[in-house]
Structure formats: structure tokens, C-alpha cells
Amino acid sequence: MINVLNKGYVHLVDVMGSDLTPVNAARVSYNKASNALTEKDEKLIQFLATHDHTSPFRHAMVQLEVYAPLMVARQWWKYIVGSSHQEGAQDPFTAWNESSRRYVTESIEFYIPEEDEWRSSPENSKQGSGPILGTPIGKEATKRLLEQIEYGMRNYEWAVENNIATEMARLFNPSAYGLYVRWYWTASLQSVSHFLKQRLDAHAQVEIQAFAKAVKTLVEKEFPVSLKALMSI
């Protein structure tokens, strides 16, 4: 498990396959298989990635448990919806299961940037962020966020105590984009590499970059050759 931000984490729950998986998936056409990874196998992996023969990489799978702010979760979700070859469809071979405030009343946690973590708006772009703001603004921003959370939590707890259904009481949850949510993501190695190439990019939001770095660290331990090849194209 790798801790991310103030309270988040990425945990590798399960793995199916190894660097041999795409090798043997590709060679099944010739009724051949390798029992141990060789230099020849590594060259085949690079060939498959370079020439966009990606189906063998879909046989290798990872299952991750992620705990992250809602704003990160909803960016991540884009790699589920719309990832199929059918326009606007959900990839039937990529799974996502998320905790729900309809049923779960566990301790509510929030992403709260420190005073020296608030970023400025970029000068020449409608998205992303610029340099870190000065301490006076950052201090005031953290103070206002904490006040907003405290006010919203009082209303949420009042609703629960007065027997309002949890599925409606959650409307009072403050600072929704900073609310931590937990989910399982099961995806092929190809899907993971696609996510990493986009969310490790310097233009991606800083918070999701932090989670992408954690994913890369965990996954490359299991698939060092294949992930490197996929990330290089």
C-alpha cells in the first residue's frame, strides 16, 4: 500500500499474470509458450507494444483498492465510461465498484490542502494550475474550507440523528469534491498503461498525478518489462 495526499492510498489487492502473460498470449497462435522470461521474450513484448498489438496485454490484470477525494475519483472514472470501442459505452472487461453513502456511515474524511499547497490559476490555460500562492491566501483558503466542512457536518449529523434516510442525509455532506471515497478498480495492463500515460502527464491535475505515481510504482513491480514497453509508445 502507498499513502497518497493527506489520507488517501492505493493498495494492490490482486494480480493475474506476469510479463510472460502477453508473451504466451501472442505465441498461442503458433502453439508455443515460454516458462521463463528470456531476452527474446522481452523483445517480443517491445515489438507488440511498438506496433500496437495490444490484445495480448489485456490478459494481464490488476485489482486496486483506492481511497481518494471525489474529484480524483471522477477523473479516474473516465477510464471506465467511454473506454470501450463503442462510443459512450462502458468497457465490459474493466470493473469499478465504489462505496456508497446510501449504505455506509463510516467516518467521513476530507482532502484538506495545507496552507502552502494552494495553487494559482494558470495564466494561459482554462485548466490546470499555476505556481503556489502566498501564505496569506493559502492560510485563509484552508481556514474557509475547514469552516465549510464543519458547518456541513453539523447538518449531516443532525439529519442522521433525526432519522432522515442516509441516501438523503448525504446531501448535507460538505465540500463534495474533497470527500474521500473508496473503490475497487480491476483493469487490464493495457488499460492501466493508458491511464498512466495521461495522468502522469505534467498537464494532469496534481492530485491525480500523485495517485498515478502510486499506481505505477505498484504495477511496475509486477510487470516491469511490459509496463515499460507500453509506456514508451
BELLIN-V164435 format. One line per field, one symbol per residue. ss: DSSP state (h for helix, s for strand, l for the rest). psi: psi as a letter, one per 20 degrees, with the letter a starting at -180 (. if undefined). A space follows every 10 residues. Layout:
BEGIN
ss = ???
psi = ???
END
This chain:
BEGIN
ss = lssslllsss ssssssllhh hhhhhhhhhh llllllllhh hhhhhhhhhh llllhhhhhl sssssssssh hhhhhhhhhl slllllllls llllssssll llllllllls llllllllsl llllllllll lsllhhhhhh hhhhhhhhhh hhhhhhhhhh hllllhhhhh hhlllhhhss sssssssshh hhhhhhhhhl lllllhhhhh hhhhhhhhhh hhlhhhhhhh hll
psi = ppqqbhirrp pogqpoaahh ghghhhihhj lqqqiqprhh ghhgghgggh jkmihhiiip qqpqpporqh hgghghhhjg pjirippjrp oijpqppqqp ihhpkrppqq ooqrhkipqr qqhkqirarb rprrgggggh ggghghgggg ghhghghggg hkkpphihhi hiprlhhipp qprpopqrhg gghggghhii qhiqpgghgg hhgggggghi hhmggghggh ii.
END
